[in-house]
Amino acid sequence: MSTLLDEEFLRRLERLQLVFRQRSRGRPLGSRLAPRAGMSLEFAEYRQYHPGDDFRYVDWNLYGRLDRLFIKVFTREEDVPVYLFVDVSRSMEIGDKLAYGVKLAAALAYLALKDLNRVAVFPFASRLQGGVPPRSGARQVFEIFRYLRGLESAGETSINESLADFCQQHHEGGLAILISDMLSEEGYQEGLACLRWHRFQPVVLQLLAPPDLAPLAGGEVRLVDVEGSGRAKPAYLGAQTLGAYRARLSAYRRELEAFCQQLSCDYFLLSTANPLEQSIFETLRRGVFLK
């Protein structure tokens, strides 16, 4: 199907399911809920029958045992729009993070489309880019895969600005999956809070490469600001400096995870050193949005 994901991997994805659902109470009184593609009814509880309730929802087996009328109450599970935000800033070039993130986005898009959800893809750097608007139907996976293969890195990272752009245009809620190294100088808090304010369920997939997690270079080096001037600056990285860097990165990750917990967002740290299959079938399955 695609050079992004091989056929065997796609077959394995068939066993997984995005489990996020936006639920609303079913109304047994005069209910005309007609299940459609991407929508199902799930039993929630019983309540006592009241005159005017729809007899279709009476549990007659319970009536036979208790000689009282009870109505079945359902929750309604509808198709959920899934928005994939792919960081294409220059920092994603380090350690092939962009290539890894593109494949991860392709896998998640495939999962969502096979479950009859709508899928949209929005790359971002300093601002939100055009992307692919919400599409549904299994055939849309070909277009989304073609689009993802064409993504290239450019520009600085602005998570707050990019997500604010998105929230100004979209208000229906849904699953918002952010694939990024989360290395934005201005932060991420306002952007994630904006998603929650607009009834989205954010999932943060922080993608880091071995050079991010544990840089091995020491001694005399040249540091390049890939999202700024692009100029190289001579520097000396001793053991103390590298240790301080690792400690700061660890603290930053803890801060990010704590903020996500505060917003009731799922957070995962993924390393490009691990195979994509491991990230999906082991790491992400420990969360609540994939099973």
Secondary structure, DSSP 8 states (H G I E B T S, - for coil): --SSS-HHHHHHHTT--B----EEE---TT------TT-EEEEEEEEE--TT--GGGB-HHHHHHHSS-EEEEEEEE----EEEEEE-SGGGGGGGHHHHHHHHHHHHHHHHHHTT--EEEEEESSSB---EEEE-STTHHHHHHHHHHT----S---HHHHHHHHHHH--S-EEEEEEE----TT-SHHHHHHHHHTTEEEEEEEEE-HHHHS----EEEEEE-TTTT--EEEEEE-HHHHHHHHHHHHHHHHHHHHHHHHTT-EEEEEETTS-HHHIIIIIGGGSSSB-
